[in-house]
């Protein structure tokens, strides 16, 4: 009776969990290319002229960025190929639904200091406009006190 160990089902469950975790960790580490899909947070600012969207893209050359518009959907894609001894490919993808009151056809984009700047103007139909009230000559005299 001495020297025998008791069977513990909890220990077997924990060993199985460690084996599964080790298997998945090794699987992900052994992949030839890994995809970095971290989504940088973007900022949207509303102005009187429309919307300005700033998407941070540090270290991504603008030539690797693609902007596509289909209907009211804007897709931002970037893929930076692996260089030198770096084996990973950096990928970024974001899809935005543009509200109907913005001119998707007049979208403009610029890139400066690792920041992608998108400008979407308001449609003319939703821009506030001032309406002039026409007055008849006799009404003008009555309002100004001229007899």
C-alpha positions in Angstrom: 0.0 0.0 0.0 2.9 2.3 0.5 4.1 4.1 -2.6 0.8 4.1 -4.5 -0.8 7.3 -5.5 -4.4 8.1 -5.5 -6.2 8.9 -8.7 -7.3 12.6 -8.8 -9.8 13.5 -11.6 -9.1 17.2 -11.1 -5.5 16.8 -11.8 -6.3 15.0 -15.0 -8.6 17.8 -16.1 -5.9 20.4 -15.4 -3.2 18.4 -17.3 -5.6 18.1 -20.2 -6.2 21.9 -20.2 -2.4 22.6 -20.1 -1.9 20.2 -23.0 -4.6 21.9 -25.1 -3.2 25.3 -24.3 0.3 24.3 -25.2 -1.0 22.8 -28.5 -2.8 26.0 -29.6 0.1 28.2 -28.5 2.6 26.1 -30.6 0.1 26.1 -33.5 -0.1 29.9 -33.6 3.6 30.4 -33.1 4.5 28.1 -35.9 2.4 29.9 -38.6 4.6 31.4 -41.3 2.8 34.7 -41.5 0.8 36.2 -38.8 -1.9 38.8 -39.3 -1.9 41.9 -37.1 -5.5 42.9 -37.1 -5.4 45.4 -34.3 -7.8 48.1 -35.1 -6.5 51.6 -34.4 -9.2 53.7 -33.0 -10.3 56.4 -35.4 -11.8 59.8 -34.6 -14.8 61.4 -36.3 -15.3 65.2 -36.0 -18.4 66.9 -37.3 -17.9 70.4 -38.8 -20.2 72.8 -40.5 -18.8 71.6 -43.9 -19.1 67.8 -43.1 -17.2 65.1 -41.3 -13.5 64.7 -40.8 -12.2 61.2 -40.0 -8.7 60.6 -38.6 -7.3 57.1 -38.7 -3.9 56.5 -37.1 -1.6 54.4 -39.2 1.8 54.7 -37.8 4.6 53.0 -39.8 2.3 52.3 -42.8 3.3 53.9 -46.1 0.4 55.5 -47.8 1.1 53.5 -51.0 0.1 50.4 -49.1 -3.3 51.8 -48.2 -6.4 51.2 -50.4 -9.7 53.2 -50.0 -12.8 51.7 -51.8 -16.3 53.2 -51.8 -19.3 51.0 -52.8 -22.6 52.7 -52.3 -22.5 54.1 -48.8 -19.7 51.7 -47.6 -16.2 52.9 -47.2 -13.5 50.3 -46.9 -10.0 51.1 -45.6 -7.4 48.4 -46.2 -3.7 48.4 -45.6 -1.2 45.6 -46.1 2.5 46.0 -45.4 4.6 43.2 -46.8 7.3 41.5 -44.7 10.7 43.1 -45.0 14.1 41.7 -44.3 14.2 39.3 -41.3 10.6 40.3 -40.3 8.3 37.4 -41.2 5.0 39.0 -40.3 2.7 40.8 -42.7 0.8 43.7 -41.2 -2.8 44.0 -42.2 -5.5 46.5 -41.3 -9.1 46.6 -42.5 -11.9 48.8 -41.4 -15.3 49.2 -43.0 -17.5 52.2 -42.3 -21.1 52.9 -43.3 -21.3 56.5 -44.5 -24.6 58.3 -43.6 -26.8 59.4 -46.6 -26.3 63.1 -45.8 -22.6 63.0 -46.7 -21.2 63.3 -50.3 -19.3 60.0 -50.7 -18.4 61.0 -54.2 -16.5 64.0 -52.9 -14.4 62.0 -50.4 -10.9 63.3 -50.1 -8.0 61.7 -48.3 -4.5 62.8 -47.2 -1.8 61.2 -45.2 0.6 63.0 -42.9 2.8 61.9 -40.0 1.2 58.5 -39.7 -2.3 59.8 -39.8 -4.9 59.2 -42.6 -7.2 62.2 -42.9 -10.5 61.7 -44.6 -12.9 64.5 -45.4 -16.5 63.9 -46.3 -18.5 67.1 -47.2 -22.2 67.5 -46.5 -24.6 67.3 -49.4 -25.9 70.6 -50.6 -29.5 69.6 -49.8 -28.7 69.3 -46.0 -26.5 72.4 -45.7 -28.2 75.2 -43.9 -29.0 78.1 -46.2 -30.3 81.6 -45.6 -33.5 82.6 -47.3 -34.1 86.2 -48.2 -37.6 87.6 -47.7 -38.8 89.7 -50.6 -40.8 92.8 -49.5 -43.1 94.9 -51.7 -42.2 98.6 -52.0 -45.3 99.8 -50.0 -44.6 97.3 -47.2 -41.1 98.7 -46.9 -42.4 102.3 -46.5 -44.8 101.2 -43.8 -42.0 99.4 -41.9 -39.6 102.3 -42.1 -42.2 105.0 -41.3 -41.9 106.7 -44.7 -45.2 108.2 -45.9 
